[in-house]
Amino acid sequence: MSADDLENFEAERELQLAHEYQDVAGMFRFAVETERRFYLANDVKVTVTGEAARPLIEVELTDAWVWDMYRKTRFIPKVKVLTFKDVNVEELPQAEL
């Protein structure tokens, strides 16, 4: 496989993932961004522990979808993320009927 073939494959996977995101985003209440991943979830619990200078952030997600083009299954019942870096949690606007 050439470098161009690999680049085209990754671009196609990324495009498929973007389309999937648009299809499923309305099913979730929260968008969660960590330094490594982007998630959609219906329940988010954030706990901060440790020293104030270097806090440990624990994020528990329930009924989640993960933005990862190499993962076979992106729908995950429970996710637990531990990090020392920033975590962004946004409540998504509800679609009006």
Summary of the structure (lengths in Angstrom):
residues: 97
radius of gyration: 15.8
end to end distance: 47.9
largest distance: 49.0
contacts: 237
relative contact order: 0.22
helix: 26%
strand: 43%
